[in-house]
């Protein structure tokens, strides 16, 4: 008679572990080298009840493979190649692999079909349960918020948010009896309110934006998906900046301000503004002249930025076969209804050989929903806030200060001319 409990346990072992030979093959090493890894503490072997041979946890083997791969990449590349290469920080949050994006093992393409930004944030923060926010958190801000909006009424959404968040740090950080993840969600709601210039509430983020922008239910769904695909993208420049600030012990509000500052740059989140201007101009250009318009825009960009070929909203170093986030947003649009958006994308791809990226996808949503110029950047910033918080939390947990060293390449003592 078969012991079902034992059979079930054995299935778990087989599904989640590897034999020594399987582990060695996956790592591309010999069995003696594998055993050397174990003796050096780089990998652990485990013996399970009823099993003669030791086995290796699959996730640990894959983690070691990722480390070895990164070490080879860093060692073989020029040490000055800091963009799209080294340094490398270990993280359990987001993975970009084989042209796909995952949040803690969840395919982002699937999350975008069902999840809100709130639910996605809980995943990114590795939170076991959705924690309701107490209404008293907003009560403390009721009298303060109108004054903050009045003082910053002349500023752009980005400038307003960067100005308001630091003024809230003392109030938020000193709130008693509130879980760290509740406080994190409160920071997201405050960021959303500041970006939109409205009073903070606990309405779902995509509904909050839909209300502010007067969108219908179908358009609100586009916004929901756009927020989810924007939530994180491992160590981009704004996220790395957030981790650096968090590693110094700064509070979450200041870390978010640092992320917003980095995101505002034209080479990062500010790219969507350039895409929007280009795409809006292309759409009002006669269809017979659109290709010439894009070619002229490409020549202008090449001359000023020394890239070839490059158009705003096209190409991504991590996705040579196309950015799945941008493709997902375009797939949610009706090709017949928004034929112009697809036609420009097709022409640009023919011209450059590069597929559209998330910036084009977000701007396509901006235009399809008849949103104001800059709405795509607000979408990107609000969605990315969830990821910034996740990375800040992870960095704080390590207890490490991010402090790279510089290699001096200037004049050395005794070599400078007197």
C-alpha positions, 0 to 999 in steps of 0.5 A: 500500500502506497503512503500518500503523504510520502508520495506527495513529499517525494513529488515535492522533492523531485519538482523542486530539487535537482540531482547532482548531475542535473545541477552540474549540467545546469551550471555547465560544470563538472561533478567535482567542481559542483562538490567543490562549490558545496565544500566552499559554501557556495551551494548546499546539498540536502539529503531527504528522508527515504532518499539515498543521494543528496539533492540540490534546491533548484532555486538555489542552483539557478541563483548561483547560475545567475551570479556566475553569469554576471561575474563572467559578464562583468569580468569580460566587459570593459570595467568602465561599462557602467551603462547596461552592464556592471555594477550588478546588485542582487535582487529578488524583485524583478527579472528580465529574461528571454524578452519577458518581464517577471515580478517575483516570478509572476509574468507581468503580461499576466498580471496586467490582464487581471491585477490592479496596481495595489495588488501588484504592489503587494507582490513587489513588496512580498506582502502576505496580505492586503492591509487596509489603510486607517482613515485617520491617516488621511485625517491628519492631512486634511487641513495641510493638503489644501495649503500644499496645493495652493503653494505649488499651484504654479508648478508642473505635476512633477515639480509639485510632487517633488516639492510636496513629498518632503513636507509630508515626511515628518507627518507620515513617518511619525504615524503610530500603530501603522504597518510598514506596508500600510505606510508604503501604500499611503506614500503611493496615495500621496504621490498620486494625489500630488501628481494629479493635484487633488486631495488624497483618498484611498480610491484604486489608483486606476480609478483615481486617474480615471476620475481625474481625467474623466475616462470611461470604463474601457479607458480605465482598464487601459490605465490599470494595465499601464500602471502594472507594466510600469511598476518596476524594471529592475535597476534602471537609473531611478530605481538605483538612485532610490536604492542609494538614497535608502541605503543612506538611511533616508526615509521613504518620502525622500527616497521617492523624491530622488526617484522622481528627480531621476525619472524626470530626465529626458533619457528616462521617464522624460522620454515619453514627453519627446515621444508624445510631441513626435507622435502628435506631430506625425499624426497630423502630418499627411499620411503620404509625408509621414515617412519623410517626417520620421526620417527627418526626425531621425536625422535630427536626433542622430546629429544631436545625440550621435545615435544611429538609428534612434527614434524616441519610443523605439528600441530597448537594450534589454529587448532586442526582439521588442519591449513586451510592455509596449507591445501589451499596451498596443495590443489592448488598442483597437487597430482599426480605431487607432490606425494612425498610431499603428501606422506610425509605429510600423513606419518607424520600425521599417525605418530604424529596424527597432520595435516600439518600447514602453514609452511609445505604448504609454503615449499611445494610451495617452493619445487614445484616451485624449489625455493631456501632454505629459499624462504618460509620464504621470502614468509611468511615475505613479506605477514605478512608485510601487517598484521604488518602494520595493527596492528601498525596502529590499535595500534597507533589509541588507543593511548595506550602504551603496558606495562604489569606488572610483578609479582615478584616471586624472593627473598623478603627483609628479607627472603634472607640468609645473 
